[in-house]
Amino acid sequence: MGFFANLFKYVLVPYWTTIALLYILSWTLPPNLRRLPSYFARLASAFGCLALAALYGLGAALCLRLVGMEGLTQWTTAKCFKILMILSTGVHVEVVEGAEYLATRPAVYIGNHQSELDILFLGGFFPKWCSVTAKRSLKYTPILGQFMWASKTLFIDRANSKTARAAFDSAAHEMKTDRHSVFIFPEGTRSYYDHPDLLPFKKGAFHLAIQAQVPVVPVVCNNYSDVLCMTGGWKKWKFQRGTLKIRVLRPVSTKGLDKDSVDEIVKGVRDDMLRVIKEMSPEAEKKTG
């Protein structure tokens, strides 16, 4: 009991008090001076919400595992994080088109990868019976790593192609037998773009979909650099209220395809996603001419 009391007294109270003071500062300063206090307040809130959601998810994973429903863990945790973020940062997420495709199961869901705020992007649409993939090093992150391990996250060692292939083989088998879906960011890293664009796609998600003979479901979030900007130095940093908008595209079948079809399907899906993100982000598109 002493550990939790000290955690509350010496960590949680000072942490959230600091956030509250930053918010108060951002509200009381002149408009031209509010940006940085608001940025740090929301950024700290987001990380705090992530820790709280991971704790909730760890408990949910243990409870759901007892009744054989651990496949719902990441779905319920994503919803929890979404609610916490709305309350603490004022950032909302809205599926504006294609929500009916989220019932596709099993499938390989893919999405564009912009920044750390993509965790909230996942919270806005994450389907039931689905797990994310993550780099293996995250497995050892306190709280978050334990939650991810308990909730059937597919850990990938990018430096070891042999173990990565083994992980995908295991995932393909589980997708077939348990009808469990997987979410992957095919860009492989955050782009931090201030305009609607995509990095080149890695092929792992598409190899997995073809191996398991399940559809690829592309999910596109608008460019939200007007809500969060973490690059360009402190003069450009900002984190403000806003709405992330999501479009779920029609599932792309992989039935009857083999590895020789990967390049073609990668190009087709990326082209579709790029077209949609530009349609969804007209203001950001104007910034680049």
NORLIN-V267359 format. One record per backbone hydrogen bond with DSSP energy under -0.5 kcal/mol. CO is the residue of the C=O (numbers start at 1). NH is the residue of the N-H. If there is no record, write none. Layout:
co | nh
CO | NH
CO | NH
This chain:
co | nh
1 | 5
2 | 6
3 | 7
4 | 8
5 | 9
6 | 10
7 | 11
7 | 12
8 | 13
11 | 15
12 | 16
13 | 17
14 | 18
15 | 19
16 | 20
17 | 21
18 | 22
19 | 23
20 | 24
21 | 25
22 | 26
23 | 27
24 | 28
25 | 29
30 | 33
31 | 34
33 | 37
34 | 38
35 | 39
36 | 40
37 | 41
38 | 42
39 | 43
40 | 44
41 | 45
42 | 46
43 | 47
44 | 48
45 | 49
46 | 50
47 | 51
48 | 52
49 | 53
50 | 54
51 | 55
52 | 56
53 | 57
54 | 58
55 | 59
56 | 60
57 | 61
58 | 62
59 | 63
60 | 64
61 | 65
62 | 66
63 | 67
64 | 67
64 | 69
65 | 68
69 | 72
70 | 73
71 | 130
72 | 76
73 | 77
74 | 78
75 | 79
76 | 80
77 | 81
78 | 82
79 | 83
80 | 84
81 | 85
82 | 86
83 | 87
84 | 88
85 | 89
85 | 90
85 | 91
86 | 90
90 | 92
90 | 242
92 | 244
94 | 96
94 | 246
97 | 248
98 | 101
99 | 102
100 | 103
101 | 104
106 | 215
107 | 109
107 | 182
108 | 217
109 | 184
110 | 219
112 | 114
113 | 191
114 | 192
115 | 118
116 | 119
117 | 120
117 | 121
118 | 122
119 | 123
120 | 124
121 | 124
122 | 125
122 | 126
129 | 181
131 | 183
132 | 154
134 | 156
135 | 138
136 | 139
137 | 140
138 | 141
141 | 145
141 | 146
142 | 144
143 | 147
144 | 148
145 | 149
146 | 150
147 | 151
148 | 153
149 | 152
153 | 155
154 | 134
156 | 136
156 | 158
157 | 160
159 | 161
160 | 164
161 | 165
162 | 166
163 | 167
164 | 168
165 | 169
166 | 170
167 | 171
168 | 172
169 | 173
170 | 174
171 | 175
172 | 176
173 | 177
174 | 178
174 | 180
175 | 179
181 | 131
182 | 109
183 | 133
184 | 111
184 | 186
185 | 188
186 | 202
195 | 197
203 | 206
203 | 207
204 | 208
205 | 209
206 | 210
207 | 211
208 | 212
209 | 213
209 | 214
215 | 108
215 | 217
216 | 218
216 | 252
217 | 110
218 | 249
219 | 112
220 | 247
224 | 227
224 | 228
227 | 240
229 | 238
233 | 236
233 | 237
238 | 229
242 | 92
243 | 245
244 | 94
245 | 222
246 | 96
246 | 97
247 | 220
247 | 249
251 | 253
252 | 216
254 | 257
258 | 261
259 | 262
261 | 265
262 | 266
263 | 267
264 | 268
265 | 269
266 | 270
267 | 271
268 | 272
269 | 273
270 | 274
271 | 275
272 | 276
273 | 277
274 | 278
275 | 279
276 | 280
277 | 281
281 | 285
282 | 286
283 | 287
284 | 288
285 | 288
286 | 289
